[in-house]
């Protein structure tokens, strides 16, 4: 059974155009990656957990901000590795310069015996839809199309 994640595609309208909030993964593997590396804030969930609750929890953990806005279902997508992502849209604004992400620990450099701590998300940014399509994980582009159709 493939892993399942739930996440939120936050959006705002600025000067009559939609902007979406994407996050860049932290850690050394992603440090020099940009196009195709960004994502919606999301995280895995186990059987019995409600995707809406997980999406809100992951948003809060990755950005340091609680999400009280109503969630609108965007459906499910499958990423390249087989992971299923259930996504929700939320009209919500936040200051990306003030995010505070949770952290994770890995051995770095590999086989060094040294554990280092990194933020799960090293930055967040607002993008117009055209730019977001270049930045976001290819499998998640469909979520941008669904949001655009929903807002039309």
C-alpha positions as CSV (number, residue, x, y, z in Angstrom):
1,X,0.0,0.0,0.0
2,X,1.5,3.4,-1.0
3,X,2.3,6.0,1.6
4,X,-0.4,8.7,2.0
5,X,0.2,12.4,2.8
6,X,-2.2,15.3,3.3
7,X,-1.4,18.9,2.7
8,X,-2.7,22.4,2.1
9,X,-2.3,24.6,-1.0
10,X,-2.7,28.1,0.6
11,X,-3.6,30.9,-1.7
12,X,-4.3,34.6,-1.7
13,X,-5.4,37.1,-4.3
14,X,-3.1,40.1,-4.9
15,X,-3.9,42.7,-7.5
16,X,-6.5,40.4,-9.1
17,X,-4.2,37.4,-9.5
18,X,-3.9,34.2,-7.5
19,X,-0.7,33.6,-5.6
20,X,0.1,30.3,-3.9
21,X,2.3,29.4,-0.9
22,X,5.0,26.8,-1.5
23,X,7.7,25.5,0.8
24,X,11.2,24.5,0.0
25,X,12.5,21.3,1.8
26,X,15.3,21.8,4.2
27,X,18.4,19.7,4.6
28,X,21.6,19.2,2.6
29,X,20.0,17.1,-0.2
30,X,17.7,20.0,-1.3
31,X,20.1,22.9,-0.6
32,X,21.0,23.5,-4.3
33,X,17.7,22.4,-5.8
34,X,15.1,24.9,-6.9
35,X,12.9,24.2,-10.0
36,X,10.7,21.2,-9.3
37,X,11.8,21.0,-5.6
38,X,9.1,23.2,-4.0
39,X,5.9,21.6,-2.5
40,X,2.7,22.3,-0.7
41,X,3.2,21.9,3.1
42,X,2.2,18.2,3.6
43,X,3.0,15.1,5.7
44,X,2.3,11.5,5.9
45,X,-0.6,10.0,7.9
46,X,-1.6,6.6,9.2
47,X,-4.8,4.6,8.9
48,X,-7.5,6.1,11.1
49,X,-6.2,9.7,10.8
50,X,-8.4,12.2,9.0
51,X,-6.6,13.9,6.1
52,X,-8.0,17.3,6.9
53,X,-6.6,17.2,10.5
54,X,-3.2,16.0,9.2
55,X,-3.1,18.7,6.6
56,X,-3.7,21.4,9.3
57,X,-1.1,19.7,11.6
58,X,1.5,19.6,8.9
59,X,0.9,23.2,7.9
60,X,1.4,24.2,11.5
61,X,4.5,22.1,12.0
62,X,6.2,23.2,8.7
63,X,5.4,26.9,9.0
64,X,4.8,27.6,12.7
65,X,1.4,29.0,12.0
66,X,-2.0,27.5,12.9
67,X,-4.5,27.3,10.0
68,X,-8.1,28.1,11.0
69,X,-9.3,28.9,7.4
70,X,-11.9,26.5,5.9
71,X,-10.4,23.8,3.7
72,X,-11.7,23.1,0.2
73,X,-10.9,19.6,-1.2
74,X,-8.6,19.5,-4.3
75,X,-8.6,15.7,-4.5
76,X,-5.7,13.3,-4.6
77,X,-2.6,13.1,-6.8
78,X,0.1,10.4,-7.1
79,X,3.7,11.5,-6.9
80,X,6.5,9.7,-8.9
81,X,7.5,7.4,-6.0
82,X,3.9,6.3,-5.6
83,X,3.0,8.4,-2.6
84,X,-0.7,9.6,-2.7
85,X,-1.2,13.2,-1.6
86,X,-4.7,14.4,-0.6
87,X,-4.7,18.2,-0.9
88,X,-6.9,21.0,0.3
89,X,-7.1,24.6,-0.7
90,X,-7.3,27.4,1.9
91,X,-7.5,31.1,1.4
92,X,-4.9,32.3,3.9
93,X,-2.2,34.9,4.1
94,X,1.0,34.8,6.1
95,X,4.4,36.5,6.3
96,X,6.8,34.0,4.8
97,X,9.7,35.8,6.5
98,X,8.4,34.8,9.9
99,X,8.0,31.0,9.4
100,X,9.4,28.6,12.0
101,X,9.7,25.0,10.9
102,X,10.1,21.9,12.9
103,X,13.4,20.1,12.5
104,X,14.8,16.6,11.7
105,X,18.1,14.9,12.5
106,X,20.3,13.0,10.1
107,X,23.8,11.8,9.9
108,X,25.7,14.4,7.8
109,X,28.0,14.1,6.0
110,X,27.0,10.5,5.3
111,X,29.0,7.8,7.2
112,X,30.6,10.6,9.3
113,X,29.0,9.5,12.6
114,X,28.0,13.1,13.1
115,X,24.3,13.9,13.6
116,X,23.1,17.3,12.4
117,X,19.7,19.0,12.8
118,X,18.0,20.7,9.9
119,X,14.7,22.5,9.4
120,X,12.0,20.4,7.6
121,X,11.3,23.6,5.6
122,X,14.1,26.1,5.0
123,X,11.9,28.7,3.3
124,X,8.5,29.5,2.0
125,X,7.4,31.9,-0.7
126,X,4.4,33.2,-2.5
127,X,4.3,32.6,-6.3
128,X,2.0,33.5,-9.1
129,X,0.6,30.4,-10.8
130,X,3.0,30.6,-13.8
131,X,6.1,30.7,-11.6
132,X,4.6,28.1,-9.2
133,X,4.3,25.7,-12.1
134,X,8.0,25.9,-12.6
135,X,8.9,25.6,-8.9
136,X,6.5,22.9,-7.7
137,X,7.1,19.2,-7.7
138,X,5.9,18.1,-11.2
139,X,3.3,15.7,-9.8
140,X,1.8,18.6,-7.8
141,X,1.2,20.8,-10.8
142,X,-2.2,19.3,-11.1
143,X,-3.2,20.9,-7.8
144,X,-2.4,24.3,-9.3
145,X,-4.7,23.5,-12.2
146,X,-7.5,22.4,-9.9
147,X,-7.2,25.5,-7.8
148,X,-7.3,27.7,-10.8
149,X,-10.4,25.9,-12.1
150,X,-12.0,26.1,-8.7
151,X,-11.4,29.9,-8.5
152,X,-12.6,30.6,-12.0
